[in-house]
Amino acid sequence: MQGKGILRPNEAVFEPMLSIEDEKVKDTIDQLILSRILQVTIAGRWCLLATVNGNHLDSE
């Protein structure tokens, strides 16, 4: 029982800190995902352009 009494205040102290950290982590992950999506999208467009240009050159 005494162990739980000691843990409870720590949990109360750490919970707000964790939620703030979680928000930072979520923001960072969101930014990473967005930047990755942009990279893939840009790379995909370049691949499409290269493929289209390549096909045009092949057909001529």
mmCIF file of the N, C-alpha and C atoms, coordinates in Angstrom:
data_MODEL
# 
_entry.id   MODEL 
# 
loop_
_atom_site.group_PDB 
_atom_site.id 
_atom_site.type_symbol 
_atom_site.label_atom_id 
_atom_site.label_alt_id 
_atom_site.label_comp_id 
_atom_site.label_asym_id 
_atom_site.label_entity_id 
_atom_site.label_seq_id 
_atom_site.pdbx_PDB_ins_code 
_atom_site.Cartn_x 
_atom_site.Cartn_y 
_atom_site.Cartn_z 
_atom_site.occupancy 
_atom_site.B_iso_or_equiv 
_atom_site.pdbx_formal_charge 
_atom_site.auth_seq_id 
_atom_site.auth_comp_id 
_atom_site.auth_asym_id 
_atom_site.auth_atom_id 
_atom_site.pdbx_PDB_model_num 
ATOM 1   N N  . MET A 1 1  ? 0.844  -1.200 0.000   1.00 0.00 ? 1  MET A N  1 
ATOM 2   C CA . MET A 1 1  ? 0.000  0.000  0.000   1.00 0.00 ? 1  MET A CA 1 
ATOM 3   C C  . MET A 1 1  ? 0.880  1.250  0.000   1.00 0.00 ? 1  MET A C  1 
ATOM 4   N N  . GLN A 1 2  ? 1.974  1.185  0.782   1.00 0.00 ? 2  GLN A N  1 
ATOM 5   C CA . GLN A 1 2  ? 2.837  2.366  0.865   1.00 0.00 ? 2  GLN A CA 1 
ATOM 6   C C  . GLN A 1 2  ? 3.522  2.609  -0.490  1.00 0.00 ? 2  GLN A C  1 
ATOM 7   N N  . GLY A 1 3  ? 3.887  1.521  -1.176  1.00 0.00 ? 3  GLY A N  1 
ATOM 8   C CA . GLY A 1 3  ? 4.511  1.639  -2.497  1.00 0.00 ? 3  GLY A CA 1 
ATOM 9   C C  . GLY A 1 3  ? 3.605  2.379  -3.459  1.00 0.00 ? 3  GLY A C  1 
ATOM 10  N N  . LYS A 1 4  ? 2.318  2.038  -3.438  1.00 0.00 ? 4  LYS A N  1 
ATOM 11  C CA . LYS A 1 4  ? 1.368  2.705  -4.321  1.00 0.00 ? 4  LYS A CA 1 
ATOM 12  C C  . LYS A 1 4  ? 1.271  4.185  -3.971  1.00 0.00 ? 4  LYS A C  1 
ATOM 13  N N  . GLY A 1 5  ? 1.284  4.494  -2.663  1.00 0.00 ? 5  GLY A N  1 
ATOM 14  C CA . GLY A 1 5  ? 1.212  5.883  -2.222  1.00 0.00 ? 5  GLY A CA 1 
ATOM 15  C C  . GLY A 1 5  ? 2.383  6.683  -2.749  1.00 0.00 ? 5  GLY A C  1 
ATOM 16  N N  . ILE A 1 6  ? 3.548  6.036  -2.871  1.00 0.00 ? 6  ILE A N  1 
ATOM 17  C CA . ILE A 1 6  ? 4.745  6.722  -3.382  1.00 0.00 ? 6  ILE A CA 1 
ATOM 18  C C  . ILE A 1 6  ? 4.640  6.896  -4.904  1.00 0.00 ? 6  ILE A C  1 
ATOM 19  N N  . LEU A 1 7  ? 4.113  5.890  -5.590  1.00 0.00 ? 7  LEU A N  1 
ATOM 20  C CA . LEU A 1 7  ? 4.028  5.940  -7.050  1.00 0.00 ? 7  LEU A CA 1 
ATOM 21  C C  . LEU A 1 7  ? 3.011  6.973  -7.532  1.00 0.00 ? 7  LEU A C  1 
ATOM 22  N N  . ARG A 1 8  ? 1.884  7.068  -6.832  1.00 0.00 ? 8  ARG A N  1 
ATOM 23  C CA . ARG A 1 8  ? 0.803  7.955  -7.288  1.00 0.00 ? 8  ARG A CA 1 
ATOM 24  C C  . ARG A 1 8  ? 1.260  9.394  -7.525  1.00 0.00 ? 8  ARG A C  1 
ATOM 25  N N  . PRO A 1 9  ? 1.934  10.036 -6.560  1.00 0.00 ? 9  PRO A N  1 
ATOM 26  C CA . PRO A 1 9  ? 2.352  11.425 -6.791  1.00 0.00 ? 9  PRO A CA 1 
ATOM 27  C C  . PRO A 1 9  ? 3.275  11.533 -8.002  1.00 0.00 ? 9  PRO A C  1 
ATOM 28  N N  . ASN A 1 10 ? 4.167  10.550 -8.175  1.00 0.00 ? 10 ASN A N  1 
ATOM 29  C CA . ASN A 1 10 ? 5.068  10.561 -9.339  1.00 0.00 ? 10 ASN A CA 1 
ATOM 30  C C  . ASN A 1 10 ? 4.264  10.513 -10.632 1.00 0.00 ? 10 ASN A C  1 
ATOM 31  N N  . GLU A 1 11 ? 3.253  9.657  -10.677 1.00 0.00 ? 11 GLU A N  1 
ATOM 32  C CA . GLU A 1 11 ? 2.423  9.554  -11.872 1.00 0.00 ? 11 GLU A CA 1 
ATOM 33  C C  . GLU A 1 11 ? 1.754  10.898 -12.159 1.00 0.00 ? 11 GLU A C  1 
ATOM 34  N N  . ALA A 1 12 ? 1.258  11.542 -11.111 1.00 0.00 ? 12 ALA A N  1 
ATOM 35  C CA . ALA A 1 12 ? 0.586  12.827 -11.267 1.00 0.00 ? 12 ALA A CA 1 
ATOM 36  C C  . ALA A 1 12 ? 1.565  13.868 -11.816 1.00 0.00 ? 12 ALA A C  1 
ATOM 37  N N  . VAL A 1 13 ? 2.814  13.779 -11.373 1.00 0.00 ? 13 VAL A N  1 
ATOM 38  C CA . VAL A 1 13 ? 3.830  14.735 -11.840 1.00 0.00 ? 13 VAL A CA 1 
ATOM 39  C C  . VAL A 1 13 ? 4.226  14.426 -13.279 1.00 0.00 ? 13 VAL A C  1 
ATOM 40  N N  . PHE A 1 14 ? 4.394  13.139 -13.597 1.00 0.00 ? 14 PHE A N  1 
ATOM 41  C CA . PHE A 1 14 ? 4.887  12.757 -14.917 1.00 0.00 ? 14 PHE A CA 1 
ATOM 42  C C  . PHE A 1 14 ? 3.831  12.837 -16.009 1.00 0.00 ? 14 PHE A C  1 
ATOM 43  N N  . GLU A 1 15 ? 2.568  12.637 -15.679 1.00 0.00 ? 15 GLU A N  1 
ATOM 44  C CA . GLU A 1 15 ? 1.531  12.619 -16.713 1.00 0.00 ? 15 GLU A CA 1 
ATOM 45  C C  . GLU A 1 15 ? 1.506  13.895 -17.557 1.00 0.00 ? 15 GLU A C  1 
ATOM 46  N N  . PRO A 1 16 ? 1.470  15.102 -16.943 1.00 0.00 ? 16 PRO A N  1 
ATOM 47  C CA . PRO A 1 16 ? 1.463  16.317 -17.763 1.00 0.00 ? 16 PRO A CA 1 
ATOM 48  C C  . PRO A 1 16 ? 2.709  16.420 -18.626 1.00 0.00 ? 16 PRO A C  1 
ATOM 49  N N  . MET A 1 17 ? 3.866  16.059 -18.057 1.00 0.00 ? 17 MET A N  1 
ATOM 50  C CA . MET A 1 17 ? 5.120  16.115 -18.812 1.00 0.00 ? 17 MET A CA 1 
ATOM 51  C C  . MET A 1 17 ? 5.056  15.171 -20.006 1.00 0.00 ? 17 MET A C  1 
ATOM 52  N N  . LEU A 1 18 ? 4.538  13.968 -19.783 1.00 0.00 ? 18 LEU A N  1 
ATOM 53  C CA . LEU A 1 18 ? 4.440  12.977 -20.855 1.00 0.00 ? 18 LEU A CA 1 
ATOM 54  C C  . LEU A 1 18 ? 3.503  13.468 -21.959 1.00 0.00 ? 18 LEU A C  1 
ATOM 55  N N  . SER A 1 19 ? 2.372  14.056 -21.572 1.00 0.00 ? 19 SER A N  1 
ATOM 56  C CA . SER A 1 19 ? 1.418  14.507 -22.581 1.00 0.00 ? 19 SER A CA 1 
ATOM 57  C C  . SER A 1 19 ? 2.039  15.617 -23.429 1.00 0.00 ? 19 SER A C  1 
ATOM 58  N N  . ILE A 1 20 ? 2.836  16.487 -22.812 1.00 0.00 ? 20 ILE A N  1 
ATOM 59  C CA . ILE A 1 20 ? 3.511  17.547 -23.570 1.00 0.00 ? 20 ILE A CA 1 
ATOM 60  C C  . ILE A 1 20 ? 4.515  16.907 -24.532 1.00 0.00 ? 20 ILE A C  1 
ATOM 61  N N  . GLU A 1 21 ? 5.292  15.940 -24.025 1.00 0.00 ? 21 GLU A N  1 
ATOM 62  C CA . GLU A 1 21 ? 6.267  15.242 -24.864 1.00 0.00 ? 21 GLU A CA 1 
ATOM 63  C C  . GLU A 1 21 ? 5.560  14.504 -25.992 1.00 0.00 ? 21 GLU A C  1 
ATOM 64  N N  . ASP A 1 22 ? 4.442  13.855 -25.664 1.00 0.00 ? 22 ASP A N  1 
ATOM 65  C CA . ASP A 1 22 ? 3.684  13.115 -26.677 1.00 0.00 ? 22 ASP A CA 1 
ATOM 66  C C  . ASP A 1 22 ? 3.250  14.057 -27.800 1.00 0.00 ? 22 ASP A C  1 
ATOM 67  N N  . GLU A 1 23 ? 2.787  15.258 -27.423 1.00 0.00 ? 23 GLU A N  1 
ATOM 68  C CA . GLU A 1 23 ? 2.357  16.227 -28.440 1.00 0.00 ? 23 GLU A CA 1 
ATOM 69  C C  . GLU A 1 23 ? 3.540  16.599 -29.330 1.00 0.00 ? 23 GLU A C  1 
ATOM 70  N N  . LYS A 1 24 ? 4.703  16.842 -28.712 1.00 0.00 ? 24 LYS A N  1 
ATOM 71  C CA . LYS A 1 24 ? 5.899  17.186 -29.494 1.00 0.00 ? 24 LYS A CA 1 
ATOM 72  C C  . LYS A 1 24 ? 6.240  16.031 -30.426 1.00 0.00 ? 24 LYS A C  1 
ATOM 73  N N  . VAL A 1 25 ? 6.198  14.810 -29.891 1.00 0.00 ? 25 VAL A N  1 
ATOM 74  C CA . VAL A 1 25 ? 6.536  13.627 -30.686 1.00 0.00 ? 25 VAL A CA 1 
ATOM 75  C C  . VAL A 1 25 ? 5.547  13.475 -31.834 1.00 0.00 ? 25 VAL A C  1 
ATOM 76  N N  . LYS A 1 26 ? 4.250  13.663 -31.542 1.00 0.00 ? 26 LYS A N  1 
ATOM 77  C CA . LYS A 1 26 ? 3.226  13.552 -32.594 1.00 0.00 ? 26 LYS A CA 1 
ATOM 78  C C  . LYS A 1 26 ? 3.462  14.607 -33.671 1.00 0.00 ? 26 LYS A C  1 
ATOM 79  N N  . ASP A 1 27 ? 3.765  15.831 -33.261 1.00 0.00 ? 27 ASP A N  1 
ATOM 80  C CA . ASP A 1 27 ? 4.025  16.900 -34.230 1.00 0.00 ? 27 ASP A CA 1 
ATOM 81  C C  . ASP A 1 27 ? 5.218  16.535 -35.100 1.00 0.00 ? 27 ASP A C  1 
ATOM 82  N N  . THR A 1 28 ? 6.281  16.031 -34.459 1.00 0.00 ? 28 THR A N  1 
ATOM 83  C CA . THR A 1 28 ? 7.486  15.651 -35.196 1.00 0.00 ? 28 THR A CA 1 
ATOM 84  C C  . THR A 1 28 ? 7.181  14.536 -36.176 1.00 0.00 ? 28 THR A C  1 
ATOM 85  N N  . ILE A 1 29 ? 6.437  13.534 -35.715 1.00 0.00 ? 29 ILE A N  1 
ATOM 86  C CA . ILE A 1 29 ? 6.086  12.402 -36.579 1.00 0.00 ? 29 ILE A CA 1 
ATOM 87  C C  . ILE A 1 29 ? 5.232  12.886 -37.740 1.00 0.00 ? 29 ILE A C  1 
ATOM 88  N N  . ASP A 1 30 ? 4.270  13.768 -37.454 1.00 0.00 ? 30 ASP A N  1 
ATOM 89  C CA . ASP A 1 30 ? 3.414  14.318 -38.517 1.00 0.00 ? 30 ASP A CA 1 
ATOM 90  C C  . ASP A 1 30 ? 4.263  15.042 -39.558 1.00 0.00 ? 30 ASP A C  1 
ATOM 91  N N  . GLN A 1 31 ? 5.226  15.840 -39.090 1.00 0.00 ? 31 GLN A N  1 
ATOM 92  C CA . GLN A 1 31 ? 6.084  16.586 -40.003 1.00 0.00 ? 31 GLN A CA 1 
ATOM 93  C C  . GLN A 1 31 ? 6.914  15.627 -40.844 1.00 0.00 ? 31 GLN A C  1 
ATOM 94  N N  . LEU A 1 32 ? 7.446  14.572 -40.202 1.00 0.00 ? 32 LEU A N  1 
ATOM 95  C CA . LEU A 1 32 ? 8.247  13.587 -40.927 1.00 0.00 ? 32 LEU A CA 1 
ATOM 96  C C  . LEU A 1 32 ? 7.406  12.892 -41.986 1.00 0.00 ? 32 LEU A C  1 
ATOM 97  N N  . ILE A 1 33 ? 6.185  12.502 -41.610 1.00 0.00 ? 33 ILE A N  1 
ATOM 98  C CA . ILE A 1 33 ? 5.288  11.813 -42.553 1.00 0.00 ? 33 ILE A CA 1 
ATOM 99  C C  . ILE A 1 33 ? 4.966  12.737 -43.724 1.00 0.00 ? 33 ILE A C  1 
ATOM 100 N N  . LEU A 1 34 ? 4.641  13.997 -43.418 1.00 0.00 ? 34 LEU A N  1 
ATOM 101 C CA . LEU A 1 34 ? 4.296  14.960 -44.474 1.00 0.00 ? 34 LEU A CA 1 
ATOM 102 C C  . LEU A 1 34 ? 5.481  15.176 -45.403 1.00 0.00 ? 34 LEU A C  1 
ATOM 103 N N  . SER A 1 35 ? 6.672  15.356 -44.844 1.00 0.00 ? 35 SER A N  1 
ATOM 104 C CA . SER A 1 35 ? 7.848  15.586 -45.684 1.00 0.00 ? 35 SER A CA 1 
ATOM 105 C C  . SER A 1 35 ? 8.139  14.353 -46.526 1.00 0.00 ? 35 SER A C  1 
ATOM 106 N N  . ARG A 1 36 ? 7.929  13.164 -45.942 1.00 0.00 ? 36 ARG A N  1 
ATOM 107 C CA . ARG A 1 36 ? 8.159  11.922 -46.679 1.00 0.00 ? 36 ARG A CA 1 
ATOM 108 C C  . ARG A 1 36 ? 7.155  11.800 -47.829 1.00 0.00 ? 36 ARG A C  1 
ATOM 109 N N  . ILE A 1 37 ? 5.899  12.129 -47.557 1.00 0.00 ? 37 ILE A N  1 
ATOM 110 C CA . ILE A 1 37 ? 4.863  12.072 -48.599 1.00 0.00 ? 37 ILE A CA 1 
ATOM 111 C C  . ILE A 1 37 ? 5.233  13.025 -49.736 1.00 0.00 ? 37 ILE A C  1 
ATOM 112 N N  . LEU A 1 38 ? 5.708  14.229 -49.363 1.00 0.00 ? 38 LEU A N  1 
ATOM 113 C CA . LEU A 1 38 ? 6.108  15.206 -50.373 1.00 0.00 ? 38 LEU A CA 1 
ATOM 114 C C  . LEU A 1 38 ? 7.265  14.668 -51.205 1.00 0.00 ? 38 LEU A C  1 
ATOM 115 N N  . GLN A 1 39 ? 8.259  14.081 -50.541 1.00 0.00 ? 39 GLN A N  1 
ATOM 116 C CA . GLN A 1 39 ? 9.416  13.520 -51.253 1.00 0.00 ? 39 GLN A CA 1 
ATOM 117 C C  . GLN A 1 39 ? 8.965  12.450 -52.233 1.00 0.00 ? 39 GLN A C  1 
ATOM 118 N N  . VAL A 1 40 ? 8.114  11.548 -51.758 1.00 0.00 ? 40 VAL A N  1 
ATOM 119 C CA . VAL A 1 40 ? 7.630  10.446 -52.600 1.00 0.00 ? 40 VAL A CA 1 
ATOM 120 C C  . VAL A 1 40 ? 6.819  10.995 -53.768 1.00 0.00 ? 40 VAL A C  1 
ATOM 121 N N  . THR A 1 41 ? 5.962  11.983 -53.470 1.00 0.00 ? 41 THR A N  1 
ATOM 122 C CA . THR A 1 41 ? 5.121  12.575 -54.523 1.00 0.00 ? 41 THR A CA 1 
ATOM 123 C C  . THR A 1 41 ? 5.992  13.239 -55.579 1.00 0.00 ? 41 THR A C  1 
ATOM 124 N N  . ILE A 1 42 ? 6.980  14.013 -55.136 1.00 0.00 ? 42 ILE A N  1 
ATOM 125 C CA . ILE A 1 42 ? 7.874  14.704 -56.077 1.00 0.00 ? 42 ILE A CA 1 
ATOM 126 C C  . ILE A 1 42 ? 8.661  13.676 -56.876 1.00 0.00 ? 42 ILE A C  1 
ATOM 127 N N  . ALA A 1 43 ? 9.179  12.656 -56.199 1.00 0.00 ? 43 ALA A N  1 
ATOM 128 C CA . ALA A 1 43 ? 9.936  11.601 -56.869 1.00 0.00 ? 43 ALA A CA 1 
ATOM 129 C C  . ALA A 1 43 ? 9.038  10.875 -57.867 1.00 0.00 ? 43 ALA A C  1 
ATOM 130 N N  . GLY A 1 44 ? 7.800  10.612 -57.468 1.00 0.00 ? 44 GLY A N  1 
ATOM 131 C CA . GLY A 1 44 ? 6.843  9.939  -58.344 1.00 0.00 ? 44 GLY A CA 1 
ATOM 132 C C  . GLY A 1 44 ? 6.574  10.755 -59.596 1.00 0.00 ? 44 GLY A C  1 
ATOM 133 N N  . ARG A 1 45 ? 6.462  12.063 -59.437 1.00 0.00 ? 45 ARG A N  1 
ATOM 134 C CA . ARG A 1 45 ? 6.210  12.928 -60.594 1.00 0.00 ? 45 ARG A CA 1 
ATOM 135 C C  . ARG A 1 45 ? 7.405  12.908 -61.533 1.00 0.00 ? 45 ARG A C  1 
ATOM 136 N N  . TRP A 1 46 ? 8.603  12.956 -60.957 1.00 0.00 ? 46 TRP A N  1 
ATOM 137 C CA . TRP A 1 46 ? 9.806  12.916 -61.798 1.00 0.00 ? 46 TRP A CA 1 
ATOM 138 C C  . TRP A 1 46 ? 9.868  11.596 -62.545 1.00 0.00 ? 46 TRP A C  1 
ATOM 139 N N  . CYS A 1 47 ? 9.516  10.488 -61.865 1.00 0.00 ? 47 CYS A N  1 
ATOM 140 C CA . CYS A 1 47 ? 9.516  9.171  -62.513 1.00 0.00 ? 47 CYS A CA 1 
ATOM 141 C C  . CYS A 1 47 ? 8.499  9.155  -63.654 1.00 0.00 ? 47 CYS A C  1 
ATOM 142 N N  . LEU A 1 48 ? 7.314  9.718  -63.399 1.00 0.00 ? 48 LEU A N  1 
ATOM 143 C CA . LEU A 1 48 ? 6.280  9.766  -64.442 1.00 0.00 ? 48 LEU A CA 1 
ATOM 144 C C  . LEU A 1 48 ? 6.771  10.583 -65.632 1.00 0.00 ? 48 LEU A C  1 
ATOM 145 N N  . LEU A 1 49 ? 7.366  11.739 -65.351 1.00 0.00 ? 49 LEU A N  1 
ATOM 146 C CA . LEU A 1 49 ? 7.881  12.592 -66.429 1.00 0.00 ? 49 LEU A CA 1 
ATOM 147 C C  . LEU A 1 49 ? 8.944  11.852 -67.223 1.00 0.00 ? 49 LEU A C  1 
ATOM 148 N N  . ALA A 1 50 ? 9.858  11.188 -66.516 1.00 0.00 ? 50 ALA A N  1 
ATOM 149 C CA . ALA A 1 50 ? 10.934 10.442 -67.170 1.00 0.00 ? 50 ALA A CA 1 
ATOM 150 C C  . ALA A 1 50 ? 10.348 9.320  -68.016 1.00 0.00 ? 50 ALA A C  1 
ATOM 151 N N  . THR A 1 51 ? 9.350  8.631  -67.477 1.00 0.00 ? 51 THR A N  1 
ATOM 152 C CA . THR A 1 51 ? 8.706  7.526  -68.201 1.00 0.00 ? 51 THR A CA 1 
ATOM 153 C C  . THR A 1 51 ? 8.009  8.054  -69.450 1.00 0.00 ? 51 THR A C  1 
ATOM 154 N N  . VAL A 1 52 ? 7.252  9.153  -69.281 1.00 0.00 ? 52 VAL A N  1 
ATOM 155 C CA . VAL A 1 52 ? 6.529  9.738  -70.416 1.00 0.00 ? 52 VAL A CA 1 
ATOM 156 C C  . VAL A 1 52 ? 7.525  10.211 -71.473 1.00 0.00 ? 52 VAL A C  1 
ATOM 157 N N  . ASN A 1 53 ? 8.572  10.904 -71.041 1.00 0.00 ? 53 ASN A N  1 
ATOM 158 C CA . ASN A 1 53 ? 9.590  11.390 -71.984 1.00 0.00 ? 53 ASN A CA 1 
ATOM 159 C C  . ASN A 1 53 ? 10.276 10.214 -72.662 1.00 0.00 ? 53 ASN A C  1 
ATOM 160 N N  . GLY A 1 54 ? 10.577 9.192  -71.867 1.00 0.00 ? 54 GLY A N  1 
ATOM 161 C CA . GLY A 1 54 ? 11.229 8.001  -72.410 1.00 0.00 ? 54 GLY A CA 1 
ATOM 162 C C  . GLY A 1 54 ? 10.351 7.324  -73.448 1.00 0.00 ? 54 GLY A C  1 
ATOM 163 N N  . ASN A 1 55 ? 9.058  7.209  -73.164 1.00 0.00 ? 55 ASN A N  1 
ATOM 164 C CA . ASN A 1 55 ? 8.129  6.570  -74.101 1.00 0.00 ? 55 ASN A CA 1 
ATOM 165 C C  . ASN A 1 55 ? 8.034  7.376  -75.391 1.00 0.00 ? 55 ASN A C  1 
ATOM 166 N N  . HIS A 1 56 ? 8.007  8.716  -75.259 1.00 0.00 ? 56 HIS A N  1 
ATOM 167 C CA . HIS A 1 56 ? 7.923  9.563  -76.448 1.00 0.00 ? 56 HIS A CA 1 
ATOM 168 C C  . HIS A 1 56 ? 9.170  9.374  -77.309 1.00 0.00 ? 56 HIS A C  1 
ATOM 169 N N  . LEU A 1 57 ? 10.330 9.303  -76.641 1.00 0.00 ? 57 LEU A N  1 
ATOM 170 C CA . LEU A 1 57 ? 11.581 9.122  -77.380 1.00 0.00 ? 57 LEU A CA 1 
ATOM 171 C C  . LEU A 1 57 ? 11.587 7.756  -78.062 1.00 0.00 ? 57 LEU A C  1 
ATOM 172 N N  . ASP A 1 58 ? 11.103 6.736  -77.365 1.00 0.00 ? 58 ASP A N  1 
ATOM 173 C CA . ASP A 1 58 ? 11.084 5.377  -77.925 1.00 0.00 ? 58 ASP A CA 1 
ATOM 174 C C  . ASP A 1 58 ? 10.168 5.309  -79.143 1.00 0.00 ? 58 ASP A C  1 
ATOM 175 N N  . SER A 1 59 ? 9.029  5.991  -79.073 1.00 0.00 ? 59 SER A N  1 
ATOM 176 C CA . SER A 1 59 ? 8.025  5.883  -80.136 1.00 0.00 ? 59 SER A CA 1 
ATOM 177 C C  . SER A 1 59 ? 8.441  6.655  -81.390 1.00 0.00 ? 59 SER A C  1 
ATOM 178 N N  . GLU A 1 60 ? 9.357  7.605  -81.238 1.00 0.00 ? 60 GLU A N  1 
ATOM 179 C CA . GLU A 1 60 ? 9.730  8.424  -82.406 1.00 0.00 ? 60 GLU A CA 1 
ATOM 180 C C  . GLU A 1 60 ? 10.659 7.719  -83.365 1.00 0.00 ? 60 GLU A C  1 
# 
